Amino acid sequence: MKNINFNNTQSYKDLKNHFKKIKNVHLRDLFSSDINRFKKFSILFKNQILIDFSKNRINDNTLMYLLNLARETNVKSVIKEMFSGVKINQTEDRSVLHIALRNRSNMPIIVNNSNIMLEINAVLEKMKYFSNDVISGKWKGYTGKTISDIVNIGIGGSDLGPYMVTEALKAYKNHLNMHYVSNIDGTHISEVLKKIDPETTLFLIASKTFTTDETITNASSAKKWFLHYAKDVNTLDKHFFALSANVKNALNFGIHINNIFKFWDWVGGRFSLWSAAGLSIILSIGFNNFEKFLDGAHDMDNHFYDSDYDKNIPILLALISIWYANFFGSETEAILPYDQYMHRFSAYFQQSNMESNGKSINRNGEKISYHTGPIIWGEPGTNGQHAFYQLMHQGTKLIPCDFIAPVLSHNNLGNHHIKLISNFLAQTQALAFGKSKNEVLNELLLSSKDRASINKILPFYICEGNRPTNSILIRKINPYNLGALISLYEHKIFVQGYILNIYSFDQWGVEIGKKLSQNIFSHLNNNIPDKDYDSSTKGLIHFYKSFIT
Ligand code: F6P
């Protein structure tokens, strides 16, 4: 892995010069001067997913310099390293092998002298039989009843991923009711416990480390609640399961060894939905669909590994993202799925991208002087249109957006879907091309307004446009395509982080808050005086205590 700061590369210098020439060029002109623009700047993946990046503020030269950057930093070599199990997560001394979890070719991948595909396949097999038993009704609860509800208890990657996928693939769902509990706020689990029956519910405790406070606290409350009804601790074996890399802690919690679905330290928490942490997905859509989900991701992995730089979708999208963050100074990126089932997609990639690339120290241990990971956010269309799109159209910030939509809906209701897609297309058009002064003027001249009122109102109606978007149209949101789409974004994040010379697979910044909250908890819980705190924290604690003591 090369550790060069990207602003020390020749390509960066070329891009810097090139930026001066292109920064004020309008997308209107880029389109009108090149009839082949869409053809040149779009890629079709397996005849299922169309990625149109033509509405970006790039031309042939921009792309050439960006691709030079990828070549100069040798992105291809680090892809090979990741896929072959080299420990590229150097701050944690780990391989990064979520791709192995969907390695449908079953080609051996060697970590610490052993082929990890053997263990992966064994856990997949175990999940297959277990999920079949639960879905078919063969698995019974402690009173002999069949299972109706699944509660996944986890947080971060152990919640966002499985929850996002289960929701996105709701059209493939069976009869089991799925629930996700993550927040340490007791309201979250209390509300779920109100809806379920201990006799017919399974609890999946999803935690790679099996130490995360939120998850262990929620799991302990679930266990207490369950035993209140079931009385006998032996009944736990029919209802409590661990999805974890920490077998010892799971056993100590009281999980039966057979009820532990294992994964490994080379699976990053935010990439764990492909592992046992995704058991709730399998229970929701069945193992066959889960296999298709893995197939889609694997095909995108192969595309990422094999495709040349200029045809490589994750590399291209990563480069475009770097272009906006580091040359146009964009601070955020919006992910806007025009599909209600995908309502957690942006939240999922918010963690994935921001936990991965929210770093300010480079791989040489030095402070970075350029922008690293963007702020990721978004809501499903068309809700966002009536919330924050105003700022995207006329605000002072440049927000690159990804618009994602299925061609075929799972719910063919009247003309809803055509209207949804029309909105998708109209928004990307409006953002790119806007409404010029002349267009506004011509429109207003047709109205009954006099010239003075027209002149007064004119500036407010103008939309400058030139706001960049990627459009991702997917034939249908099915397990295969969703798998491919998630893999695409994962690899985009990886390439971004690699080129920006940071370590994308650790998250040390999250630790500080965890440690401090443990200290505060023990002080509050034991009523220890808080003399060491700053005056703000003391004041807040004082207010808190005034109501509870
Ligand atoms: O937020 C920090 C983090 O470690 C994430 O990376 C991870 O997804 C989450 O906490 C949950 O961790 P675990 O699966 O170990 O409970």
Boltz pocket constraint, residues with backbone or C-beta under 6 A from the ligand:
constraints:
  - pocket:
      binder: B
      contacts: [[A, 155], [A, 156], [A, 157], [A, 158], [A, 206], [A, 207], [A, 208], [A, 209], [A, 210], [A, 211], [A, 212], [A, 215], [A, 269], [A, 270], [A, 355], [A, 507], [A, 510]]
      max_distance: 6.0
